[in-house]
Amino acid sequence: MNALSLVPMFLVGLAGSVHCIGMCGGIVGALSLGGGTPAAPSRPVIAIAVARPVLQSNVLRVLAYNGGRIGSYMLAGAMAGSLAGAGMLHMASLQLAGYWLANLMLVALGLYLMDAWRGLAHLEAAGNVVWRRVRPLLKPLMPMDTPLKALAVGGLWGWVPCGMVYSALLTAMLQGSAIDGAAAMAAFGLGTLPMLFGMGLLGTRLRAQMQRRPVRIASGLLVLGFGLLGLLRAANGLSLGWLDALCVTGHP
């Protein structure tokens, strides 16, 4: 995998992060509330002195949460990529089928972001089987009043059932190795970082803007475009020249 092939994964994460606000907005927004940080004093002079360390504390916790979340994506990507490395996808027919499926998932994700088709909601519901086992581990970590707690919460929250993450994991599985699978998911996770970092600092103000229909449609169209380009590439023998640079998945 070269660095250029990671760019589409980053862009898919960036565009799809409007969905992250819906999925993760509540817990990320809680980080912006201070998570146990003392309220600022009423006197303006003292409030100015306190504002900076409070902001620094929020930034550290938001970064820690997102670091844990992206770390869990990388772990899942390494596990998915190792499937191909172990030979499960070395057969050309299986690899090609996985390639089609990965791009069909991107098409479904694009439609999901635009609220044109909600099929991925059923997949997320199926993933709740795993989440029910992970969720009890969050209780001792609340409130998230330290960066270490936020890191742990992020690491667990990365396993929340999410159709967007499942789409990216199919791509990671086709990369052929645990390292490349982890790299693909790292690029995807970094794409989601700007939105969720802003959400952690600005809270509901950013959430309201990013959930507007024009934003969701624009983001959905970008993801849908990547999926359609991948399907077009597959239908034409995987040799469309410059389109290779835009294709989200690896070569079957």
N, C-alpha and C positions, 0 to 999 in steps of 0.2 A: 504494500500500500504506500502511495506517495502522498505528499502533503496536499497536493491539488485535489486528490480524491476525497479529502476530509472536508473541503469547503462546502459541498452540498449538504453533508451531514450537519455542519454548523448552521447553515441557512434553514434547514428543516427544523432544527431545534429553535432557532430564532423566530421563525414564522409560527411554529406550533406553540410557542410559549404563551400565546393568548389563551390556549386551553389550560396551560399550567396555572394560570391565575384562577381559573375556576376550580381546578383540582386541589391546588396547594395554597390558594390565596388566604384561606382562613388561618392556617398555621404560620404562614410566612408573615401575614399581616400582624399576628400576635407578637412577632419579634419587634415590630415598630412601636409597640405599646410600652416597651421597657422591660417586660418580663420580670417584674420585681424591683426595677430601678425606682428609687425614691422619687416622689413627685417634686418638680421644681418649686422652690420657694416663691412666695408671692411678690417679694421685693425685687424689682427689675435688676438692680445692680448685682444681687446675689445670683439671680437666675442666669445672667450672662456668664458668670463664673462657672456655674454648674453645667450649662448647656454643652460645652465642649466635651467633658468626660462622658456625659450621657450619650452624646452622638457617637463618640469613639466606642463605647460599650455596645451600642446598637450595631455599628458597622462590624465589629468583631463577631458578634453573635450571628449576624446575617451571613457573613463570609463563612463562618464555621458550619452553619446549617447547609449552605449550598455546597461546601466542600464535602460534607458527608453524603449529600444526595448524589453528587456527581461521582464520588467514589463508589457508591453502590451501583450506579449505572456501569461503571468500568468493570466492576466485578462480574455483573451479569453479562456484559459484553465478552469478557474473557471466557466465561463459561460457555456462551453461545458459540464463540469463535473456535473453541477447542473441539466442538462437535465435528467441524469440518476438518480440523487438524488430525482428529482421530480416524478419519477416513469415512465418516458417515455421509459426507457429501462429495466424495471423489468421483462417484459415478456421474457422467455427464447429464444423464436424464434427470437425476435427483437435483443436481445443481441448477439446471435450467428451470426445473419446476419451482425451486426455492427462489430463483431470481424473479420469475413471474409473480410469485406470491408476494415477495417483498414490495414490488412496485404496485401491485394491486392494493396492498395495505396502505401505501402512500396515497393512492387515489381515494381510498375509503377515508383516510385521515383528512384529506383536503375537503371532501364533502362534509365530513363531520364538523370541521371547523366552521364551515359556512352554514351549518344547520340544514343542509340539503338532504342529508341521510344520516341516521343515527345508529347505523348497524354496529359501530364499534362500541356503543354503550353496552351491548350484550356481551361482548368480549371482556369488557371491564368488569361486568357483573360476575362473569365466570372466574375472574382472577381474585374475587373476594374470598375464595377458599383459602388462598395463601395469606391474604391480608388479615383474616381472622386470627391466624396464629401469630402474626407479628404485632398486631395492635396492642395486646396486653403489655408488651415490653415498653410502651411509651409512658405508662402511668408513673413509674418512679422518676421520670425525666422532666416532669412538669412541676412548677413552671420552668421555662427555659431561661433561667436567669444567669447562666454562665455560658461561655463559648463551648466548653466541653459538653455540656448538656445539649446545646444546639447542634454540635457535631454529631452526637449520637442520634438525636432525633432525625437529622437529615439522612443519616445512614439507614435508618429504619424506614423513613418516609419514601425513600427511593424505590421501595418494593410495593408501594400503593398500586393497585391495578390501574393501568393507564394504556389506552389504545395507542397513543402516540409513542410511548416507550416500546410497546410490543412491535410497532412498525420498525422502529430503529433497530431493535434486537434481531429482527429477521435479516436486516442488512449486515449487522455485525456477524451473524452466523455464517454468512457467505464469504467472509474475509479470509478464511483459511487457517487462522491461527489464533491462539488466545491473545497474543500481543496486539495483532491487528484488530481483533474484535474489541478489545479494551480501548484502543486508539479511536475507533469509530464512535464508540459510545462517549468517550471523552469529548470529542468534537461536538457531538450532539448535545451533551450536557452543558458545554460552554456556550452553545447557542441559546440555551434557555436561561443562562446566568444573568444577562442584562435586565431582562424583565423581572425575574424573581428577586434580584438584588434591589432593584428600584421599588418593588412591592414591599420588601422588608423595611425600607426606609420611609416610603411615602404612604403605605397602607392603602386605604380605600380610595384615596384620590386617584391613584394610578389605576386601580382595579376598575373603577367606573369608566375611565377613558378607554382602556384596552378591551373592554367587553362590548363596546359599541359595535353595531352590525357592520358598518363599513370597514372597520379594522379586521373583524373576523373574516369577512369576505375576501379582503386583500390577502390576508395570511393564508386562508384556505386555497386561494387560486395559486399562490406560489408553491405550496406543497403539492397540490394537484398537478401542477405543471411538471414538477420533478417526476412524479409517478408516471405521467403520460409519456414523458421523454424516455423513461426506462422501458416502458412497454413498447414504444416505437423502436427503440434500439434492439429489443429482443426479437421483434417481428421482422427486422431486417438483417438478421444474422449477426447481430452484435458488432457491426462494423460501420458505424456512421461517422467516422472521423472525429470532428471537433465535438460532437455530442458526447463522446466518451468522457470528456472532462466534466460534463454536467451530470453524468449518470451517477445515481446515488449508490448503487451496489457494485460489487467487484465483478470481475470477469468470470463467468461460469467456465 
